[in-house]
């Protein structure tokens, strides 16, 4: 994979938030695509960090 794809996926991971119109499943699917894309490029995050990121992405309500 090229550096620009890794950069885009990393940015998408870092700024990831649940969209207003999304349900949990749709958000999780979108998040999984980002994580799997990063993994296929050789970039991984510890499970604890991924779980924390997912929880922080949920709306306050």
Secondary structure by P-SEA (a helix, b strand, c coil): ccaaaaaaaaaaaaaccccccccaaaaaaaaaaaaaaaaaacccccaaaaaaaaaaacccc
